[in-house]
Amino acid sequence: MIEIEKPSITLIEKKENGKYGKIVLEPLERGFATTLGNSLRRILLSSLPGAAITSINIQGVLHEFSTMPKIKEDLTEIILNIKGIAAVMNTEEPVQLLIDARGPRELKAGDIITGGEVDIINKDLHIATLEEGAEFIVELEMEKGRGYVGADRNKKDSHSIGVIPIDSIYTPVNKVNFLVENTRVGNRTDYDKLTLEVWTNGTIEPEEAVSLGAKILNEHLNLFISLTNHIGDVEIMVEKEEDARLKF
């Protein structure tokens, strides 16, 4: 029978208004820290669901190379700023948002009219600078998705002239680092310690992101477990009562 001592997992640090978290998992059998750290990092950066703007329609603008009078930024820069909007959607259907602003003023993400179906997290995000006499009216479409979707895939037959599809970055995780170190268990020093650092855009807690990433990985691994009927009942992890620790 295979017996592996069950490691403990702890959220040891959380800051930046809940956008950053550091998680430690130890002790792990040699090699498992790299396997788990690398797998979770890939999943966290590519497979978690989120919300993003998929297209914009600016009044008086027909394409992404158009110029906009009395607005400091060019359209390319404004689109880049819009891509940085972090939001939580309370519906599964696409949502129409609106910008209706006149200068002089600084336009921020918090000025977007969302209704009750979208909550913008980074309200102070700079969108554009409007000069005296500027009029900036924009319709934006937001959708739920996963990972990264290019502008070409956001094109729809229903789009009217002037609608500009943009790249969508759905993932709520901005950055993931993992560190593998040696740790001691009794007289043995060949165990692994995994430290996982996660930065999010504020729409999800770091520990929730890790839990969801692990769930996605687990669901895929279960497909291999189901190849035989009896392996699913085999106990692998053994938790020593005196070593049980608090988990998040």
N, C-alpha and C positions, 0 to 999 in steps of 0.2 A: 504493500500500500504506500502511495506517495503521501508524505506529510510535510507541509510547508508552514512554518510559523506565520500566523496572520500578522501583517504589519499594522502599525497605527498611523492614522492620517490626521493631521492637525492644520488648521488655518492659523498660522503664527503671526501674520501681519496683514493689516488692511488699512488703506489710506487713500488720499486723493478723492475724497467724497465717495468712497466705495468703488472707484474705478480700478483700483490696484489691489491685488491680493497675492500673498505668498503662502504656498501650501507645502508641507513636508510630509513625505511618506517614508517610513523606515521601521524595522530593517527589512530589506528585500534580498532575496537570493541573488548571487552574482549575475549580472547581465540584465536582470529584469528592470532596473531603473532606466537604462537606456532604451529598452524596448517600449516601456510604458510612456516615458517622457517624449520620445520621438513620435509615437503614435498619437498621443493626446495633442501634441503641438500641431500636427498636421490637421487633425479633425477640428480643433478649435479655430484655426485660421481659415478653414475652407467649408465646413459643413454645418455650422450653426445657423439657425434661421434669424432673420431680422427684417427691417423695413428700409426702403430706399426710394428716392425719386427716380422714376424711369423715363419721364419725358417732360419737356417744358414748352409753353407756347407764350411767347412775349409779344404783346401788342405792337405792331409796326415792324416786326422782325420776321423775315421769311426764311432765313437760314443762319447757320452758326457763324458765318463770316460777315454778317451784317454789322453795321456800325450803329451805335445808339447815342444820339446827341445829349449833351448835358449830364452824362453819366461817366464818372471817372474811369471805372474799370471797363475793359473790353469784354465781349461776350464769353470768350474762352475762360477768362479769369472768374467771371460770375458763375459759369457752369461748374468750375472747379470748386468754388465755395459752396454751391448748392449740394454737390456730392458729399460734402462733409456734414450734412444735417443728420443728427442722431435722433431718432424718434421711435415711439412705441405706437403700433396700430392696434386698435381694439376691435377690428373686423378683419375677416379673411378676404374681403373684396377690395379691389382698387379704390383709392380715395382721391378726390379732386381737392386740391388746395389752391389758395389764391393770395397773390401779392397785389395790393392796390395802394401805391405810395407816391407821394409828390415831394419834390425837393424844396428847399435844401434840407438834407438829413442823411444820417447813416442808417442804412437798412440792415436789420439783423434778423436772424432766424426766428426770434420771438415775435416779429411783426407779421409773420405769415398767418393768414386766416385759415384755421384748421377745422373748425367745427368741434364736435365732441368725439370724433373717432380717432383722432391723432393727438398724441402728447409729445411735443418737441422738447428734448432734454437739454440740448446746448443752445439755449435761447440767445446767448450773447454772441453766437457765431456771426462774423461779419459776412454780409452778402454783397452789398454794393454801396457806393457813395453817390448820392443824388445832389446835383447842383441846383441853383435857383432856376425854377421853371421846368425842371425835369418831371416827367410823368412815366412811371414804371408799373405797368400792369402785366402780371404773369399768371398763367394757369399752370399748375404743376400736378402731375399724377404720381401718386405714391403707391407702391405695392409691397407685399411680403415676398420673400424669396430666401435663397441660400447662396453663400459664396459670392462670386463675381459674375456678372452678366454684362456682356458687351452691348454697345449701342445698337448694333445690327440686330441683335436678338430682341431688342425692345421695340422694334418697329412693328406697327399694327396696321392692318388694312383700313381700320376705322379712323386712323389719324387724318386730320384735315391738313390743308396747306398751312405751313407755318409751325407745325408741331415738330419739335426737335428731340428725337430720342437721345438719351445720354447713357453712359456707362453707369451701372448700378453696383455699389459695394454693399451687400446685405450683411456681411458678417459683423456681429457686434463686438468682436475681439480684435483689437488693434495690434497687439504684440504678445508673444509668448516666449519666455526663456525657460530652459530647464538645466539644472546642474546635477551631475552625478558625483557623489563623494563616497569614500569608504566610511563605514561605521562599525563600531565594536558591539558584539553580543557575547558576553562572557569573555572567554579567552580568544575568541575568533574575531579577526579584524577584516575578513574578506566579504562582509555584507555590504550592500549598497544603501545609500541614502539618496532619495530623489527630492530635490527642491524645485518646485514649479512656480514661476512668476507669471501672472496674467494681468494684462491691461485691457480694459473694455472701454466702450464709448459711453458708458453710463446707462445704457438701456437694459443691462443685465449685470447682476453681481458676479464677481470673479469666481466664487465658489459654486454658484449656480451654473456658470458656463462650463466649469470643469465637470460637474455632475452630469450635465447634459451631454458633454463630449464623451464621457465614460459610458453613458447609456447607449449612445450611437455605436461606439466600439463594441460594447457587450452584445448588442442585437446582431451585429455581423458575426461575431465569434460564436454565438449560439447556433448559427447555421451549420458550423462545423461539428459542434457538440451533438447535434441531432442526427449525424450520420449513423450513430449506433444508439440503441435503446437504453443500454445499461450505464453508459458513462455519465449521464446526467445525474445519477444518484450517488456517484462517487464523491466522498468528502476529501478535499485537497487541503484547504486552509484549516489549521489547528490553532485555536486561540487559547493561550494559557491564562487562566483566571487572574493570576496575580499580575499579569502584564497588560490586562485590558486597559485601554486609555480612551479619553474623550474623543469623539469624532464629530465633525461638523455635519 
